[in-house]
Amino acid sequence: MHTSSVKTDLKNLTQEQLIQFVQSLGHPSFRGRQILAWIYRPGITDFSQMTDIAKEFRAILTESACMSRFEEPMVERSKDGAVKFGFRLDDGQVIESVLIPEEDRNTLCVSSQVGCAMGCTFCLTGAMGFRRNLTTAEIVNQVCAVRDWLLARGKKGLTNIVFMGMGEPLANFENLINALAILTEQRGLDFSNRRITVSTCGLVPQMMQLGELTDVNLAVSLHSADDAVRGTLMPINKKYPLAMLIEACRSYRQKRRKRIMFEYTLLDGVNDSDSDAEQLAALLRDLPCKINLLAVNPVADPAFQSPAAAKVLRFQQILRNHGFTVLIRQSRGDDISAACGQLAGSGWDETRVERREESSGKRGDGAC
């Protein structure tokens, strides 16, 4: 992705920030809304394409602003249909996004950071450590790039966005909120709030802010209903233990009929016993929620193994007996290290990488 230290990247700006930007150039606020309606259209790379904006103002934009985009993503396809995208950033770092196609939807799992500081012991992204936050533009450009990739192949567009890729989204809060504003703005990428899910390992203050500022879906990574066990798996539990996290979930502001999704990765012999299921049921009692179970995907630490399928089904049934809605999530893309907990921005196999065949054409005056 090409960026500039001099020009303002318009993809870092929400609609309100765009309005402020054009006003700083001495132009009326409606120009900001006009620009936003253009920059997220497929194929718009040049200010000269913005035909309802005065030629003089387009010249000013060319001098003072740019529109970044990802070019030439690395692409790997899984045998199960999942597609992993690798995007190289200006500083050489690589982030990954995963497209999960299904019959009735196309879901994109996006990243919010390079690496992650949370240190969850069964996650390869956590093993990377934290490199840096992504900018707002780097978040939304993942969506733009995969949308364009689908469009170029005549496939149906993206329907759902999940912030479950590299990084803890709520640890990059300001850029996350700005990206959500762009994703849900009608003049922007025009996604419905109900089609976007933000996952967190449990940053309680930011979680409460998210509920106040947005109406997107919330997913909470739980992985144990026991403080001692969760503390060994997820260091964040020492700062925000289960009692604090669950109380925050009970008071979380959300629309009627919406339920928090609790994500629970099953680790053989660690958190998958009948008593673990009973303890989880007691913890979430009377809390409107859904539970997503996922057998752990292969990771570097051999101590974490996936339980037998029968054990996963038994865990699900115990929770269902307590009245919970419980789904078993089928892992996608584990053969290309694209499944949950496997994104690490490295290890790309050049023999399996597919690069974009279509020409990107000339970059134009709007490129960063």
ABEGO torsion letter per residue (X at the ends): XBBBAABBBAAABBAAAAAAAAAAAGBBAAAAAAAAAAAABBGBABAAABAABBAAAAAAAAAABBBBBBBGBBBBBBAAGBBBBBBBBAAGBBBBBBBBBBAABBBBBBBABBEBAAGBAABAAAAAEBABBBBAAAAAAAAAAAAAAAAAAGBBBBABBBBABBEBAAABAAAAAAAAAAAABAABAGBBAAABBBBBAGBAAAAAAAAAABABBBBBBAGBABAAAAAAABAAAAABBAAAAAAAAAABBBBBGBBBBBBBBBBBGAAABAAAAAAAAAAABGBBBBBBBBBBBBBABAABBBBBAAAAAAAAAAAAAAGBBBBBBBBBGAAAGABBGABAGBGBBAAABBBBABBAEBAEAABX
